[in-house]
């Protein structure tokens, strides 16, 4: 069963709603913020660094290749949607 911040968008295609806090002391999950997963990142919100760090961090947590995780929306916002492409449903337990 998927958490509240994950929805299936198609066969092998999922969306994860995240709320990002850039410039934090360490990269970590910080619980829920409304219906989104809150993620703290050390990368600053400058020159797309936080977006790249978010994609890398989430791919590592889910055990996926970086190419399987991308930013779907929220390029310049703290509220973002990530697209996850995987043939089988990823193990979401690492996100809780």
Secondary structure, 3 states (H helix, E strand, C coil): CCCCCEEEEECCEEEEEEEEECCCCCCEEEEEECCEEEEECCCCCCCCHHHHHHHHHHHHHHCCCHHHEEEEECCCCCEEEEEEECCCCCCHHHHC
